[in-house]
Amino acid sequence: MMPMHDTGSVRSKLILMAVATTVVALLTAGVAMLLLDLRTFQRYWIDDLTTQADIVASVTAPAVSFNDTADVAQSLTLLRVRPQIVAAAVYTANGTRFATYVRPDVRAQLPERPEPAGYRIERGEVVLYRDIVENGERVGTVYLRSRYGVLDRALSYGAILGGVLLGALVIAALVASRLQASITRPLEAVTDVARQVMLRRDFSLRVPGKEKGEIGVLVEAFNDMLAEIGRRSDALQAANRKLETEMDVRQRAEGALIVADRRKDEFLATLAHELRNPLAPIRTGLDILRIRSGDAQATQRATDIMERQLRQMVRLVDDLLDVSRINTGKFTIKMGRVELKAVVNDALEVVRSYIELHGHELVLELPDRPVFLHGDATRLAQILSNLLNNAAKYTNRGGKVMLKGAVEDKTLVLEIADTGIGLAPDMLDSVFEMFVQVDSTLERSNAGLGVGLSLARKLVELHGGTITAHSEGLGLGSRFLVRLPIVVEPEPPTKPTPAAFISTESYRILLADDNVDFVNSIGALLTAMGHSVVITHNGPDALAAAARFCPDYAFLDIGLPHMSGYDLARGIRKLPTGAMTVLIAVTGWGQEKDRQLAFEAGFDHHMVKPVRFEQIEEILGTGSVVKKLRT
């Protein structure tokens, strides 16, 4: 149906014309059909009543001839089966009322004498007189009075007619709405284009379609007019643009030189500051070594300080070189299958001392099961270390730094959040640009060069991912979301992981292998390194030891007696502290399906025999994101 607000359009008028014509035609036809139906109804009603009177006359004729009043009265009472007949009477030939019938629920007066045969309609009722004939001789008259339901008939027919009329109007409106499109669509297209031209001043717009007749001539003329106006407008604008372009080029060049010069000065000043910061403690450490060379404790402390500051300088120089290689197209990454926890561990190893130095609390929430990425492990760790270093740098001492991970539709989502100084809304996009600093005030001495986030974004994009910055405002902390495609999707549930750094202190280690010589020799080496070691040779003993010992690491042979290494791993995971144990599968099977079975059983790492002790040392150093704690 047409919109109510569109009554002045050509479309509305065409539909209104079709609907109005339909209404007039339907009303005329409906009135004629109603009159014809009422005429037919009256004829039917009179015929039916006449037939009923003939039946009464035929039944009562013998009784009237023999003057049997009781029989006639009994015959009249049979009319009660016809509820529309309200009264009846039988008269003798001389006009005397012989017998009567009146419905109990009706008050009716019967005529004293009969009228000539015939009928009449009065006050919504039909009165009928019919002669009683016996052997060709008139012996009396039948009188019938019946309700005449012409009003009910008219109302019923009118309701049907109204429903038909309404349905016909709807159909007519729909048909008219479709048929008028051939006329109104071109006109609407012309008006729409005219409106767009007025609003946008775009003279390249044209009315589409190839219409015929007068409307086609109108559309073609309108398009030609737009083309002519457009040519004249383009000629005028071209002259203006030429003049404006010359002025804009000159102004932009001057502005770019000013911005570049200012950024260069800021970068050189910050670079000098960043290089002097670690040089000062290194110089102090050298003085300690020179003056207190015999003090082992002071020497060790000075060496630790110098190593930490040297790593900071190396990291700074590496970031600058990486940015330069990326910009010159000389940067390459080595793609391969990488496990998330190993990447996070490497990143934490880089930023551990820096976060400890600032006294921050680190909160980690990572998936329980392994998550595999296709990328460069070193560069992925560099992404996380840059973001974690940035979070620690711009958070006041004693703040909180969070690293969370979750899998969403085969995509790994890493969130690095802090409770630091936050980001202004206008910095959320520009913070990833080269040499842009969030806070370059003198009060914050470690403002940085502004290359860490830029490098992180470039590395994320090289891995087919995205990185975005979020913040509620200044002083409300910031969040960086990194999205990377994954190779194998882990089980959905995730649990918070205790936030403790990897350290060089001793671990609780469980060894389970039925090769006694191998497991005892490995246990002896680990014990010599200061670790607490429990050795078992079958699955049930290993599970019992895990429940009692609460190991940080468990090296489990897959082919154990009485219980396979897969079932043992599942059993350990069900223990109260099982989620905190780093599980390493030790097996002679090294195919990809064997690795997948191990990871599905709950293992964090997969080692193929023969195992070198260096591999075990590497697992202890980099195989876990955090040191597992007992509940």
C-alpha positions in Angstrom: 0.0 0.0 0.0 1.2 3.5 -0.6 2.7 5.5 2.3 0.3 8.0 3.9 2.8 10.9 3.6 3.1 10.4 -0.2 -0.3 11.5 -1.3 0.9 14.2 -3.7 3.2 11.9 -5.8 2.3 10.6 -9.2 2.5 7.0 -7.9 0.0 7.8 -5.1 -2.4 9.5 -7.6 -2.3 6.5 -10.0 -3.0 4.1 -7.2 -5.7 6.3 -5.8 -7.3 6.4 -9.2 -7.3 2.7 -9.6 -8.6 2.1 -6.1 -11.4 4.7 -6.5 -12.5 3.2 -9.8 -12.6 -0.2 -8.3 -14.6 1.0 -5.3 -17.3 2.6 -7.5 -17.5 -0.5 -9.7 -17.7 -2.9 -6.8 -20.3 -0.8 -5.0 -22.5 -0.5 -8.1 -22.3 -4.3 -8.7 -22.8 -5.1 -5.0 -26.0 -3.0 -4.7 -27.4 -4.6 -7.9 -26.5 -8.1 -6.6 -28.0 -7.3 -3.2 -31.3 -6.2 -4.7 -31.4 -9.2 -7.0 -30.6 -11.5 -4.0 -33.4 -9.9 -1.9 -35.8 -10.4 -4.7 -34.8 -14.0 -5.1 -35.0 -14.5 -1.3 -38.5 -13.1 -1.2 -39.6 -15.4 -4.0 -38.1 -18.4 -2.3 -39.7 -17.5 1.1 -43.2 -17.0 -0.4 -42.9 -20.3 -2.4 -41.7 -22.2 0.7 -44.6 -20.7 2.8 -47.1 -21.5 0.1 -45.9 -25.1 -0.1 -46.3 -25.4 3.7 -49.9 -24.0 3.4 -50.7 -26.5 0.7 -49.5 -29.3 2.9 -51.6 -28.1 5.8 -54.6 -27.8 3.5 -54.2 -31.2 2.1 -53.8 -32.8 5.6 -56.7 -31.0 7.2 -59.2 -31.1 4.3 -60.9 -34.4 5.4 -61.1 -33.3 9.0 -62.7 -30.0 8.0 -65.2 -31.8 5.8 -66.2 -34.1 8.8 -66.0 -31.3 11.3 -63.2 -33.0 13.3 -61.7 -30.0 15.2 -59.3 -32.1 17.3 -57.7 -33.7 14.3 -57.2 -30.2 12.6 -55.8 -28.8 15.9 -53.4 -31.7 16.1 -52.2 -31.2 12.6 -51.6 -27.5 13.2 -49.4 -28.3 16.3 -47.0 -30.1 13.9 -46.0 -26.6 12.7 -43.9 -26.2 15.8 -41.0 -27.9 13.9 -41.0 -24.7 11.7 -39.9 -22.0 14.2 -40.3 -19.2 11.7 -44.1 -19.8 11.6 -45.5 -17.9 14.5 -49.3 -18.4 14.0 -51.7 -20.5 12.0 -55.5 -21.0 11.7 -58.0 -23.0 9.7 -61.4 -21.5 8.7 -64.5 -23.2 7.4 -66.1 -22.4 4.1 -68.4 -19.9 5.7 -65.5 -18.0 7.3 -65.8 -19.4 10.9 -62.5 -20.0 12.7 -62.2 -23.8 13.0 -58.8 -24.4 14.7 -55.7 -22.3 15.7 -52.0 -22.6 16.5 -49.8 -19.9 18.1 -46.2 -20.5 19.2 -45.9 -20.4 23.0 -43.2 -17.7 23.0 -45.2 -15.4 20.7 -48.2 -13.1 21.3 -50.2 -13.0 18.1 -53.8 -12.0 17.2 -55.6 -14.1 14.7 -58.1 -12.6 12.3 -61.7 -13.3 13.0 -62.4 -14.1 9.3 -60.2 -15.1 6.5 -59.2 -13.0 3.5 -59.1 -14.0 -0.1 -56.3 -16.3 -1.1 -52.9 -14.5 -1.4 -50.1 -13.0 0.6 -48.8 -9.8 2.0 -45.8 -8.5 3.9 -46.3 -6.4 7.0 -44.0 -5.4 9.8 -41.3 -7.9 8.9 -43.8 -10.8 8.6 -45.5 -12.6 5.8 -49.3 -13.3 6.0 -50.6 -16.0 3.6 -54.1 -17.3 2.9 -54.6 -20.5 1.0 -57.9 -22.3 0.1 -58.7 -25.8 1.3 -60.2 -27.8 -1.6 -61.7 -31.3 -1.3 -63.0 -33.1 -4.4 -63.0 -29.9 -6.3 -65.0 -28.0 -3.7 -63.7 -25.3 -1.4 -64.2 -26.4 2.1 -62.2 -23.8 4.0 -59.1 -21.5 4.3 -55.6 -21.9 5.7 -54.0 -18.9 7.4 -50.2 -18.8 8.1 -48.2 -15.9 9.6 -44.3 -16.3 9.4 -41.3 -14.3 10.3 -39.7 -12.6 7.2 -35.8 -12.6 7.7 -35.1 -10.1 4.9 -33.2 -7.8 7.3 -30.9 -10.6 8.5 -30.5 -11.7 4.9 -29.5 -8.1 3.9 -27.0 -7.8 6.8 -25.4 -11.2 6.1 -25.1 -10.4 2.4 -23.8 -7.0 3.2 -21.1 -8.4 5.4 -20.0 -10.8 2.7 -20.1 -8.0 0.2 -18.0 -5.8 2.5 -15.4 -8.6 2.9 -15.3 -9.1 -0.8 -15.0 -5.3 -1.3 -12.1 -5.0 1.2 -10.2 -7.9 -0.4 -10.8 -6.5 -3.9 -9.5 -3.1 -2.7 -6.3 -4.7 -1.4 -5.8 -6.7 -4.5 -6.5 -3.6 -6.7 -4.1 -1.5 -4.7 -1.3 -4.2 -5.1 -2.0 -4.6 -8.8 -2.1 -0.9 -9.3 1.1 -0.5 -7.3 2.9 -2.9 -9.6 1.4 -1.6 -12.8 2.1 2.0 -12.1 5.9 1.3 -11.8 6.3 1.5 -15.5 5.2 5.1 -15.3 6.4 6.3 -11.9 9.8 4.5 -11.8 11.4 6.7 -14.5 9.8 9.8 -13.0 11.1 8.9 -9.5 14.6 8.2 -11.0 14.6 11.7 -12.5 13.5 13.3 -9.2 16.1 11.3 -7.2 18.9 12.2 -9.5 17.8 15.9 -9.4 17.8 15.8 -5.6 21.3 14.2 -5.4 22.6 16.8 -7.9 21.3 19.6 -5.7 22.7 18.1 -2.5 26.1 16.8 -3.8 26.6 19.1 -6.8 27.6 16.0 -8.8 26.7 16.6 -12.4 28.1 13.2 -13.5 24.9 11.5 -12.2 22.5 10.1 -14.9 19.0 8.7 -14.9 19.5 5.0 -15.8 17.3 3.0 -18.2 16.1 3.3 -21.7 12.4 4.4 -21.7 10.1 4.8 -24.7 7.6 7.4 -25.6 7.2 10.7 -23.9 8.8 9.6 -20.7 11.9 8.4 -22.6 12.2 11.8 -24.3 12.0 13.5 -20.8 14.7 11.2 -19.4 17.0 11.8 -22.3 16.6 15.5 -22.2 17.3 15.6 -18.5 20.5 13.6 -18.9 21.7 15.8 -21.7 21.0 18.9 -19.5 23.1 17.4 -16.7 25.9 16.5 -19.1 26.1 20.1 -20.4 26.0 21.6 -16.9 28.7 19.1 -15.8 31.0 20.1 -18.7 30.8 23.8 -17.8 31.2 23.1 -14.1 34.3 20.9 -14.7 35.9 23.5 -16.8 35.4 26.1 -14.1 36.6 23.8 -11.3 39.7 22.7 -13.3 40.9 26.3 -13.4 40.4 26.7 -9.7 42.1 23.4 -8.8 45.1 24.2 -10.8 45.6 27.4 -8.8 44.8 25.7 -5.5 47.1 22.8 -6.2 50.1 25.0 -6.7 49.5 26.7 -3.4 48.7 23.4 -1.5 51.9 21.7 -2.7 54.0 24.5 -1.5 52.3 24.6 1.9 52.4 20.8 2.4 56.1 20.7 1.5 56.8 23.4 4.1 54.7 21.6 6.7 56.3 18.2 6.1 59.8 19.7 6.4 58.8 21.3 9.7 57.3 18.1 11.1 60.2 16.0 9.9 62.7 18.4 11.4 60.9 18.4 14.7 60.6 14.6 14.9 64.3 14.3 13.9 65.3 16.6 16.8 63.0 14.7 19.2 64.3 11.3 18.1 68.0 12.3 18.3 67.5 13.8 21.8 65.6 10.7 23.0 68.1 8.4 21.5 71.0 10.1 23.3 69.0 9.9 26.5 68.2 6.2 26.0 71.8 5.4 25.3 73.1 7.4 28.3 70.6 5.7 30.7 72.2 2.2 30.6 75.8 3.6 30.2 75.6 5.2 33.6 75.0 1.9 35.6 77.5 0.1 33.4 80.1 2.7 34.2 79.2 2.3 37.9 79.5 -1.5 37.6 83.0 -1.1 36.2 84.0 1.1 39.1 82.7 -1.5 41.5 84.7 -4.3 39.7 87.9 -2.1 39.9 87.5 -1.0 43.5 86.0 -4.1 45.1 87.4 -6.8 42.9 87.9 -9.1 45.8 84.3 -8.9 47.0 82.5 -11.8 45.3 79.0 -10.6 46.2 79.6 -7.0 45.1 81.2 -8.3 41.9 78.2 -10.6 41.1 75.8 -7.7 41.8 77.7 -5.4 39.5 77.9 -8.0 36.8 74.1 -8.6 37.0 73.5 -4.8 36.7 75.9 -4.5 33.7 74.3 -7.5 31.9 70.8 -6.2 32.5 71.7 -2.7 31.1 73.7 -4.2 28.2 70.6 -6.3 27.2 68.6 -3.1 27.3 71.0 -1.4 24.9 71.2 -4.4 22.6 67.4 -4.6 22.5 67.2 -0.9 21.7 69.7 -1.2 18.8 68.0 -4.4 17.6 64.7 -2.7 17.4 66.2 0.2 15.3 67.9 -2.3 13.0 64.7 -4.3 12.6 62.7 -1.3 11.6 65.4 -0.3 9.1 65.4 -3.8 7.6 61.6 -3.8 7.3 61.5 -0.4 5.7 64.2 -1.4 3.2 62.6 -4.8 2.4 65.6 -6.7 3.8 63.8 -8.2 6.7 63.0 -11.9 6.6 61.2 -14.2 9.1 61.5 -18.0 9.4 58.0 -19.5 9.5 57.4 -22.7 11.3 55.2 -24.5 13.8 55.4 -22.6 17.1 53.8 -23.4 20.5 52.3 -20.4 22.3 53.7 -21.2 25.7 57.3 -21.3 24.4 56.8 -17.9 22.7 55.4 -16.4 25.9 58.3 -17.9 27.9 60.9 -16.4 25.6 59.2 -13.0 25.9 59.1 -13.2 29.7 62.7 -14.1 29.8 63.5 -10.8 28.0 61.4 -8.5 30.1 61.6 -10.3 33.5 64.3 -8.2 35.0 62.7 -5.0 33.7 59.3 -5.8 35.2 60.9 -6.9 38.5 62.9 -3.6 38.6 59.6 -1.6 38.5 58.0 -3.8 41.2 55.0 -4.6 39.0 52.5 -7.5 39.5 52.2 -9.8 36.4 49.0 -11.6 35.8 48.9 -14.3 33.2 45.8 -16.1 31.8 46.6 -18.6 29.0 44.8 -21.6 27.5 45.4 -24.8 29.3 46.0 -26.8 26.2 48.7 -26.1 23.6 48.1 -23.5 20.9 50.2 -23.7 17.8 51.0 -20.8 15.5 52.6 -20.7 12.1 55.3 -18.1 12.5 58.8 -17.1 13.6 59.2 -18.0 17.3 61.9 -15.3 17.8 59.8 -12.5 16.2 56.6 -13.6 17.9 58.4 -13.4 21.3 59.8 -10.0 20.2 56.2 -8.8 19.7 55.1 -9.8 23.2 58.3 -8.5 24.8 57.9 -5.1 23.2 54.3 -4.9 24.3 55.1 -6.1 27.8 58.1 -3.7 28.0 55.9 -0.9 26.8 53.2 -1.7 29.5 55.8 -1.8 32.3 57.5 1.4 31.1 54.3 3.5 31.1 52.9 2.1 34.4 53.9 3.7 37.7 55.9 1.6 40.2 53.9 -1.2 41.8 51.3 -1.4 39.1 49.8 -4.4 37.3 50.7 -5.8 33.9 48.4 -8.5 32.4 48.9 -11.0 29.6 45.8 -12.9 28.6 45.2 -15.3 25.8 42.1 -16.9 24.4 41.0 -18.7 21.2 38.1 -17.2 19.2 37.1 -19.0 16.0 40.5 -20.3 15.1 42.2 -17.0 16.0 44.5 -16.5 19.0 43.6 -13.2 20.8 46.4 -11.9 23.1 45.6 -9.0 25.4 48.4 -7.1 27.0 46.9 -4.6 29.5 48.3 -2.4 32.2 47.1 0.1 34.9 49.4 2.8 33.6 49.0 6.3 32.3 46.6 5.3 29.5 46.1 6.8 26.0 44.2 9.8 24.8 41.6 9.1 22.2 43.6 10.9 19.5 46.6 8.6 20.2 44.9 5.2 19.7 45.9 5.2 16.0 49.0 7.3 15.9 50.7 5.4 18.7 51.8 2.8 16.2 53.6 5.4 14.0 57.4 5.6 14.0 59.0 7.8 16.7 55.6 8.7 18.2 55.9 8.8 22.0 52.9 8.5 24.4 54.6 10.7 27.1 57.7 12.7 26.3 57.6 15.0 29.3 60.7 15.5 31.5 59.0 13.9 34.5 59.0 10.4 32.8 62.7 9.7 32.2 62.1 6.4 30.2 59.8 7.8 27.5 61.5 5.6 24.8 62.2 6.1 21.2 58.7 5.4 19.9 59.8 2.4 17.7 58.7 -0.5 19.9 54.9 -0.4 19.0 55.7 0.4 15.4 57.9 -2.6 15.1 55.4 -4.8 16.9 52.7 -3.8 14.4 54.9 -4.6 11.5 55.8 -8.0 12.9 52.2 -8.8 13.6 51.2 -7.9 10.1 54.0 -10.1 8.7 52.4 -13.0 10.5 49.0 -12.3 9.0 47.6 -10.8 12.2 46.3 -7.4 13.5 47.0 -5.3 16.5 44.8 -2.5 18.0 45.1 -0.2 20.9 42.3 0.6 23.4 42.1 2.8 26.5 39.4 4.4 28.6 41.4 7.6 28.8 44.4 9.2 30.4 45.2 7.6 33.8 43.0 4.6 33.2 45.5 2.2 31.7 45.7 0.8 28.2 45.1 -2.5 26.3 46.7 -3.9 23.2 44.9 -6.7 21.4 46.9 -8.9 19.0 45.0 -11.4 16.8 47.0 -14.2 15.1 45.8 -17.2 13.1 46.3 -20.6 14.8 47.2 -24.0 13.4 45.6 -26.3 16.0 42.7 -25.1 18.1 42.9 -26.1 21.8 40.0 -27.1 24.0 37.8 -24.0 24.8 38.2 -23.7 28.6 40.9 -21.4 29.9 42.1 -20.9 33.5 44.1 -18.1 35.1 47.8 -19.0 35.4 49.6 -17.8 38.5 51.9 -14.9 37.7 55.4 -15.9 38.7 58.5 -15.4 36.7 60.7 -18.2 35.5 63.8 -18.3 37.7 66.9 -20.3 38.1 65.8 -21.9 41.4 65.4 -25.6 41.7 62.3 -27.5 40.5 60.3 -30.5 41.6 60.7 -33.0 38.7 59.0 -36.4 38.2 60.6 -39.0 35.9 58.6 -42.0 34.8 60.3 -44.5 32.4 60.7 -48.3 32.5 64.3 -47.9 31.2 66.0 -48.0 34.6 69.5 -47.0 33.4 68.2 -44.1 31.4 65.9 -42.6 34.0 68.4 -43.1 36.9 71.2 -41.4 35.0 69.0 -38.4 34.1 67.7 -38.3 37.7 71.3 -38.2 39.0 72.2 -35.3 36.7 69.1 -33.3 37.7 69.7 -34.0 41.4 73.3 -32.7 40.9 71.9 -29.5 39.5 69.9 -28.9 42.7 66.5 -30.1 41.6 64.2 -32.4 43.7 63.7 -35.6 41.7 61.3 -38.6 42.1 61.9 -41.6 39.8 59.2 -44.2 39.0 59.0 -47.1 36.5 55.3 -47.6 35.9 52.1 -45.6 35.4 50.3 -46.2 38.7 53.4 -45.4 40.8 54.0 -42.2 38.8 50.4 -41.1 39.3 50.6 -41.7 43.1 53.9 -39.8 43.2 52.4 -36.9 41.3 49.6 -36.6 43.8 52.1 -36.7 46.7 55.0 -34.8 45.2 53.2 -32.0 43.2 55.9 -31.8 40.5 56.7 -28.7 38.5 57.8 -30.8 35.6 57.0 -34.4 34.7 58.9 -36.3 32.0 56.7 -39.3 31.1 57.4 -42.3 28.9 54.5 -43.2 26.7 55.1 -47.0 26.8 54.8 -47.4 30.6 53.7 -50.7 32.2 50.2 -51.0 33.6 49.2 -47.5 32.3 50.1 -45.7 29.1 51.7 -42.3 29.3 48.6 -40.8 27.7 46.4 -42.1 30.5 48.9 -41.0 33.1 48.9 -37.4 31.7 45.1 -37.3 31.8 45.3 -38.6 35.4 47.8 -36.0 36.5 45.7 -33.2 34.9 42.8 -34.2 37.1 44.8 -33.8 40.3 44.3 -30.5 42.3 47.7 -29.3 41.2 47.8 -31.1 37.9 47.0 -28.0 35.8 50.2 -26.4 37.1 52.5 -29.2 36.1 54.5 -29.0 32.8 54.1 -32.4 31.1 56.7 -33.7 28.7 56.1 -36.8 26.6 59.2 -38.9 26.1 58.6 -41.5 23.3 60.2 -43.3 20.4 57.3 -42.3 18.1 57.9 -39.0 16.4 55.3 -38.6 13.6 52.9 -35.7 13.5 50.0 -37.9 14.6 52.0 -39.0 17.6 52.6 -35.4 18.6 48.9 -34.6 18.2 47.9 -37.5 20.4 50.3 -36.3 23.1 49.0 -32.8 23.0 45.4 -34.0 23.1 46.2 -36.1 26.2 47.4 -32.9 28.0 51.2 -32.9 27.3 52.9 -29.5 26.9 56.0 -30.8 25.0 56.9 -33.8 22.9 60.4 -35.3 22.9 61.6 -38.2 20.7 64.1 -40.7 22.0 67.1 -40.8 22.2 66.8 -37.7 24.5 69.9 -35.6 25.1 70.3 -33.9 28.5 70.7 -30.6 26.7 67.1 -31.0 25.5 65.9 -31.5 29.1 67.9 -28.4 30.2 66.2 -26.4 27.4 62.8 -27.6 28.5 63.5 -26.5 32.1 64.8 -23.1 30.9 62.2 -22.3 28.2 59.5 -25.0 28.2 57.0 -23.3 30.5 55.5 -19.9 30.7 55.6 -19.7 34.4 56.9 -21.8 37.3 54.0 -24.1 38.4 53.0 -23.6 42.1 51.4 -26.0 44.4 47.9 -25.1 45.6 
